[in-house]
Amino acid sequence: MHYEKYLEIIKGSHSVKFNEFFNLLNEHNKICNLTSICDEKGVIYKHFLDSAVGESLFPQGAKVAEIGSGGGFPSIPIKIIRDDLNFTLIESTGKKCNYLKKIVDKLSLNGVNVLNVRAEDGAHMHNLREKFDVSCARAVAQLNTLAEYCMPYVKVGGLFIAYKGDAAEEIKAAERSLFVLGGEIEKVIEYELPECGKRTLIAVRKVKSTPLKYPRGQGRERKNPL
């Protein structure tokens, strides 16, 4: 994984927006508990860089649903460097949604919509279900649980992209859930980032529609993963 070009973008050509993002993240972290990583170097490597390195997996002009947006990772760093992408940020906590809306406004990010809705509820909404080219998530849940949240948002032919750490065991445990939800693993990229250790990007191609009963809701995705 050639991360150097992304580090150059973060510290160079797009440094103004990333600096403002860093300041807003720290300001709102006191209210929303967005991250335990607050120092500049930590945020640059563990949030900004870790988010940005996956951008090549996102097709040109894609409509993307990010599930469990939280602090805005990977969506906001990717949007800063890939203005062609259109993002819908799915976040269940109102305070975090207010923070995300402020980020979008302050950084003048066009084509970013923030929705205050639980992922399992949004996935059953007609205007959201199977309407996106890509769904993505980072640091939300185990892969088998995460797939149940994310796959229903993706059109047949689209991608589910998961940002993970060392994920070999998670990938094995998620084989059944991905099959049931209509997905096939297309690509697994393992790499290391400075300050971050081992990281994994998992790209799942949606080959058939997700059965309507998924996600099951009422916490069953976490309590009893597929």
N, C-alpha and C positions, 0 to 999 in steps of 0.2 A: 504494500500500500504506500503510494508516494504522497506522503502528507505534507511535504515541504511547500508545495505550491499553495496549499490551503492556508498554511501558516503565514505565507507571504501575503495572501489576500487579506487575512484577518488583521495583520499588523501593518499592511501597506495600503493597497488600493481601496479597501473598504473599512479602513481603521476608524474613520469618524463615526460611522454607524455602530460598529462593534464597541467602541468606547462608550457611546451613549447607551447602548444596550447593557453594558456592564454596570454603568452607574444606576440605571433604572432597576436592574435586577437586585443590586445591593440595597437600594432604597426600599423596594417593596418586600424584600426578603424578611424584613423586621415585622411585617404585618402578616404575610402569607406563608412563611416557612417554606420557601421555594427550593432551597438547596442548603446543604451543610458546607458547601465549598464557596468561600467568599473572597479569598485572596485572588489578585489579578492573574497570576500565573496559573493557579488551579482552574479558574474559570475559563481561561483561554484554551488550555489543553484538554481539560476533562469535560467541558461543555461545548465551547465553540468549535474547536478542532474535531472533537469526537463526532459532533453533528455533521460538520461540513464534509468530512471524507466520504460520506455515503451518497453525495449528490449525483454522482455519475449513474446511479441505478435508477434515477427518476427520469422518465421519458420527457422529451421536449414538450412543453405546453400542457403537462399533465394536470388533471384535477386531483388534488391530494386531500385525504382525510387523515388528520393526526389524532390518534386516540390517547386520551389522558395527557393533554398538552403540558400541564403543570407550569414549569418555568419557560416553556417555549422551545423545547429541544426534542427533536432536531429541526423543527419547522422554521424558526426565526433565522438561525444562521444560514440555512439553505436558501430561504427566501431572499436574504440580503444579497447572496451571490448568484441566485437564479431567479430573476424577476419574471421569467416566462412561466413559472409555476403558479398555480392557483391553490390556495390552502383553505381548508375548513378545519378549525381547531375545536375539537370536542373535549370539553372540560366540565366536570360536575360541580366544582367548587366555585361559588359566586365571586369570592375575593380574588381568586386566581384569574377568573374571566375578566374582571375589571382591570387587573394588572396587564393581561394580554392585550386588551383593547387599547390601553394606554401605550404599550409598546408599539402596536400597529400604527397608532396615531402619531406618536413622537418620531418614529422612524420613517413616516410617510410610505408605508408598505401598502401598495395597491393589490387587490386580489387576495385579501386575507379576511376571512369571516370567522368570528368567535361565537361558538354556541355553548350556552350553559345547559348541558344535558348529560345525563348518565350515558355511557357508551352503550350499555345493553338496551336502553330505551331508544336512543337515536337510531340504532341498527334496525329497528322495526318501523321507523318512519318512512313513508312512501317516498318522500323527497330526498332521502339519504341512502336508503338500502340499495346496494348494487348500482350506485350512481357515480362512483369514483374510479379513476384509472389506477390509483395507488392508495393504499392505507399504510400508515407507518406508526411506530411507537418506540419509545425508548424508556427503559427502566420503569415499566408499569407492572408486569406480572411474568410468571413463568410462561414459556412459549406455548404450551398446550392451552393454557387459560387465555393468553393474549390472542391466539389465533381465533378463538371463539368471539372475542370482542371485535376483532379487526376484519376478518374475512367477509362478514356480511355486507360491509360497505363497498366492497370491490366488485366492479363489473367482471363478468366472465372474460378472460383474456388479460385482465389487469394483474397488478402485483400487490402483495403484502410484504412490506419491508420491516424487519425487526432488528433493532440495534441491541446487541448483547455483549456480555463479557465472554468468559470461557463457556461455550454453550454446547459442547459435545453431548453431554448427558441430557440436556433439555431437548435437543434436536431428536435424539432417539426416543425420548418419552412422548414427543409430540407427533410421531408418525401417524398414529391412529386418528388423532384429532384433525390433522391436516387433510387426511383422506376423507373423513366424514364431512368436513366443511367445504370440500371441493378444491383443495389445493395440492400442488406438487412442488417440492423444493426444486428450484431451478439453479440456484447458486448459493454457495456458502463461502464467504471471504473471511479468512482469519488473518489477523495482523496485530502488530503492537504499536502503541503510541507512547511518546515520552510522557511520563507521569501517570499513565493510565494502565499500563500492563496489557494483557492479552484482550483483544476485542474481536467480535464476530458480527458480520452483517449477513443476514439470512434473507434471501429473496425467494418468495413463494409465488408461483404462477397459479392463478385461479383458472381451473380447467372446466369447472361446471358450477352451476348455481348452488348456493348454500341452502340447505333445507330450511323452510320457514320457521321452524321451532327454535332455531339458533339465532342469537344467544338466548339461553334459557331464562336468565334473570334471577332475581332473589338470591344473588350470591353463589348460585350453583356452579358458575364458571370457575370460581376459586375453590369452593368446598369439595366439589366432585368433578375435576377436570375430565374431559373426554379421553 
